[in-house]
Amino acid sequence: DEARPVGVKASKAKGKSSVSKQASLEEKEKERKEFQNVWELREKDFALKDKLNKQKLLDKLMGKTEPLSELELALKEQLIRDMLCI
């Protein structure tokens, strides 16, 4: 049985790990970009849902037949201002 010199295994591992480290860095960058894309889509989705909820609330306030309270009037005016600004 011939023993390897000290450090041969470590040397081989180091050579292999630099390749795997590069692949790992590329994989991490790919995952980061994918996460960023998903996050941007979620932000857009939340913004659209928020806008839709405000529109529904304004519809309900506009459709009320009885007089609106001061709070409801203020909310209605604020929602209308928000819709006109967007």
C-alpha positions, -999 to +999 in steps of 0.1 A: +000+000+000+014+033-011+004+062+010-002+096-006+019+125+004+004+148+030-018+174+014-028+156-018-064+152-008-066+187+005-051+200-028-076+180-048-105+192-026-093+228-030-093+225-068-127+210-069-142+235-044-131+265-064-152+252-093-181+244-070-178+278-053-181+295-087-211+274-095-225+281-061-220+319-066-238+317-099-266+297-084-270+322-056-271+351-080-297+333-101-318+326-070-314+363-059-327+375-093-356+351-092-365+362-057-363+398-068-386+392-098-411+373-076-410+402-050-416+428-077-446+408-090-460+405-054-456+443-049-475+450-081-502+425-071-506+441-036-508+475-052-535+464-076-555+447-048-552+478-027-566+499-055-594+475-061-604+475-025-605+513-024-627+513-055-651+488-039-652+509-008-659+540-028-687+522-047-703+512-015-701+548-002-715+562-034-743+536-034-756+544+001-791+559+001-791+572+036-770+603+045-733+597+051-717+605+084-689+631+086-663+603+087-678+586+056-679+619+037-643+625+045-634+590+035-653+593+003-636+626-006-602+611+002-609+581-020-620+603-049-589+624-045-567+593-045-584+580-077-580+612-095-543+615-086-534+580-098 
